[in-house]
Amino acid sequence: MTETTETHTETYEVIVIGGGAAGLSAALVLGRARRRTLVVDAGEPRNAPAAHMQGYLSRDGMPPADFLAVGREEIARYGVELVRDRAVDVTRGEGFAVALASGRHVHARRLVVATGLKDELPDVPGVAERFGRDVLHCPYCHGWEVRDQAFGVLATTPMSVHQALMVSQWSKDVTLFLHEVADDELSDDDLRRLAAAGVKVVPGEVAGLVVEDDRLTGVRLADGATHAREVLFVAPRAVPQTDLLQRLGAELQETPMGAYPVVDPTGLTSVPGVWAVGNAMGFSEQVINAAAGGYRAGAFINGELLFADLDAAP
């Protein structure tokens, strides 16, 4: 793998901004297609707090850091350059000019934005410190590993009812702590489904977590009551990293999970020559989906460049 922070201007066929599963997958396809490709990696993967990733066929249980390390090694075999840096600005003209935090300026014919999203956790003491351990957010990512334990679900919106119902697939001992949700915000259907799933509903604000011997043992309410729990599911607020796309004028669409770029099935945004992949284009892209999206975008970009050159030939 080539890593550099030198200050100079170079031209690539494709620049991939983001070195997670989506970005590395796109770069792998492009490198194998003999495209001169640069990956700009700020080194802030969304799943960094998790000890393992699950649900990725043949990579189930692999630590995320190991997965990315293997990906970097693979793209290097095909001459893809990776720079540890951050893209701070991008402009469109004859291609795309990207300014990096190091002061380096690079240029490309096509751009892949794989900047992902950030999770803003509920402001409850102890939640951030234990996130990815026994404070979790995704049952598909972690449900099997904590199955049959005593679950709590921290309700920050009425949508937390959905989370509580989902995690009941992995445990029959689930308590929904309403926290920031009033009793009357739950519909009759919500109450019926929670009862059918055996989910206990506890009103009142959560003041903090009870931790003993470096493990979660309970949830403490503002009134002082404590409920024994071994796992707490939370719903972070997703913050899409769309600054660069907005600078380019990409069309965004509001979703229940934030504003994401409008893309076609290949990830192409409303800006010609710019693709968004992974969590940069949607909240629910798991690692395996992100890698698939990156592959799809990379293959399409290669074909588009090929035919653009053929059509421009005399």
N, C-alpha and C positions, 0 to 999 in steps of 0.2 A: 504494500500500500504506500502511495506517495502522499505525504502530508507537508504542507508548506504554508508559510505566512508571509512570504516575500511580497514587497510592494511593487507591482508592475501591472501592465495591461496586457491581457492575452485574449484571444478570440477562440471560442469553442463552437461546436455545432449546437450543443445542448448544455444548459446549466440546470442542475437540479438543486433546488434550495430546500434542504432538509435531508438528514441522514438517517431517518428511521426506516421501517420496513418498506414503506411505499417508495421513498426516494431511492433507497438502495436497489430495490427491485427494478425500478425504471432504469437506473444506471446500469444494472447488469445486462438488461436486454440491449440497451444502446451500445454498451461496450462490445458485446458480442456481435453487434451489427457494424462494428468498426467505425462508430461515430465518436468523434473527439468530445468527451463529456467531462464536466466538472461537477462534483458534489460539494456543496457548501453546507457544512454540518456544525451547528452551534452546540451540539452535545447535550441537548435537553429533552430526551425522550419522555413521552407522557407516562410510560409504564415503568419508569426508573424505580419508584417505591416498591414495586412487586418483586418478590424473590424468584418467582417463576412465572412463565406464561403457559397457558393451557389452551387446548382446543385447536392447536395447529398440528395437523397430521404430520407425523414423523419428527416433530419438535415439541411434543407435549411435555411440559415440565421443565423445559430448558430455561435457564436464567436469561432475562432479556439482554443483559450486557453481553453474554456469550453469543447470543443470536446475532447481535449487531456486529460483534467482532468477526464472526465468520462471514457475514455479508460484506464487510469491508475487505476482507482477504479475497473474497471471490471477485469483487469488481476490479481489484488491483490486477488480477490475472489478465484482464482484457484492456489494460492501459487507462482505465478510468482514474482520474485524479480526484483526491479528496482533500479538502482544506478545512482545518478546524477554525472556523470563522463564522461571522454572522452577517447576513445580507441586511443592510440598513436602508438601502434605497434602490429603486429600479426605475428606469425610464425606457420608453419605447420610441424607436426611430427606425433606423436601418437595422432591424433586429432589436436586441434588448441589452441595455447597459446596466450592470449590477455593481453597486458600490458596497464594499465590505467594510466591516468595522476596523479592520487592520489598516485601512487606507488603500488597499488594492482595488483596482477596477478591472472588471472582466466583461466580456461581451459574448453574446450567443445569438444564433438564429432562432432558437426555440427555447422555451422556459417551462420547467416543471416546478410547481410550487407544492411542497410537501411539508409545510411548516406546522401541521398538526393543530392541536388546541391545548389549552391549559385548564386544569381543574381547580376551581376555587371552592375550597371546602367550607362547610358550615362553621361559624365562629363559636365553637364549643370547646372548652379546655380539654386537651388530650386527644382530640380527633386528628389533628394534623400530625402529631407525634407518632400515632399508631397506624396511620393510613398505610395500607398495603400489607399490614400484619394481621391484626384482628379487627381493624376498622376497614371495611371493604365497600365496594360500590357495585360490582358486577357479579351476579351469581354464576354466569357462564364461565367467568374467569376463575372464580375461587370457590364456588358452591361445593364442589366435590370434596375439596380439601377440608372444609369445615362442616361437612354433612353431619346431621343429627345432633349438633350442638345447640345451645340456647341462643337464639338469634334475637337481636333488637333491630328495629328499623327506625331511623330518625326522620320524622316527617317535617319537611321544610316547605312543601307545597302539597295540594291535594293529589298530585301525581305520585306521591310517595305510597299511596294505597296500592298502586300497581306494583311498585317494588316489593312491598310486603307480600302481596299475593304471589309474585314470582318466586321469592326466596322460600315460600312455604313448600316448594317442590323438593327442597333439600333438608328441611327440618320441620317437624310437627310442633316445635316449641318456638313460636314466633310472637314477639310483642311489638306492636306499633306504638311508638311514643309520638304523640301528636305535636309536641314542641311548638312549632310556629303555625300549626293548623288548628282552627277552632272546630269544636264538635259539629257545628251546623254547616261546616264546609263539606262534610261527608254526605254523599247522596244515599238514598235508600238502597240503590244497587251496590254501592261501596260497602255499606254495613252488612247487606245480605251475603256478599261474596267473602268478606272478612270472616263472618261467622261460619260460613260453609268451609272455609279453609282452616278454621280453628285458630285464627289470629286474634290475640288479645289486644284490646285497644286501651291505652293509658293516656289520659289527658294531662296537660301541664308541661311547663317548660323544662327542658333538660339543662342542668347546670354544669354537668361534667361527667367524667368517667371514673370508675373505681378500678385501680390497677394494683395488683399484688404480685410480687415476684416477677415483674416484667410481663404480666399477662392481664388481659381485660377480665375482670370478674363481675362488673356491675355497671349500671347506669344510675346516676344520681339526679333526682329532680330538684327544682328550685325550692320546693317545700321541705326538702331534706329526706324524702323517701328514697330508698335505694332498691333497685330491682336487679337481681342476679342475672347477668348475661355474660356469655362467653365471646360473642361476635356482635359487632354493630355494623349494619349496612347504612350507608349514607348516600345521598345524591348530590355530588358536587355540581356547582354551576359551571357549565362548559363555556369557555371563552375562546371562540375560533381565532386563530392567528391569521387574520386576513389583511393586515396592514399593507403588505406589498401588493396584493390583488386590488385593494382599493386605490392604491397609487396609480395602478394601471387602468383604472376605470372599469374593472370587472363588475358585472351585474351580480348583486346579491339577492337572496330571497330569505325572508324570515321563516324560521321554523320554531317549534316549541323549545328547541335546544340552542337557539341562537341564529345569527345570520350567516349563511353559507353561500358560496358562489353557485350560480346556475351553471350546470355542466351538461354535456351530452354523454352518451354511454361510454365514451373513451376518456372522459375527464376534461375534455376541451371546454374552456370557459368562454364567455362572450367576447373575450379579447383574442383575436386571431394569433395563434402561435403560443398561447399560454394554457397549460394544463394544470389542474388541481387534483391531487390524489391523496388518499388516506384521510385522516381526520381533518385535513385542510378543506375537504369537500363535503364532509358529513360527520355527524356525531357518532354514529353507530359502527364505524369501520373498525373492526377488530384487527389484530395483527395479520391474520390470514387474509382478510378482505383487503387490507391496505396493500399487502404484497401483490395480490392479484390485480388490484387497480393500477399499481405501478407498472406491472408487466404489460397490461393492456395499453396504457398510455405510451410506454416506451416503444412497443411494436408499431403502434399507429404513427407515432412521430417519425420513426425511421422510414416508413412507407411514404409519409407525406413529404419528407425531405427528398427522397429518391425521385418521386414524380415531379416535384417542383423543379429539380435540377434538369430532369429530362425535358420538361416542357419549356425550360428556358434555353435549352441548347439550340445553337444555330442549325 
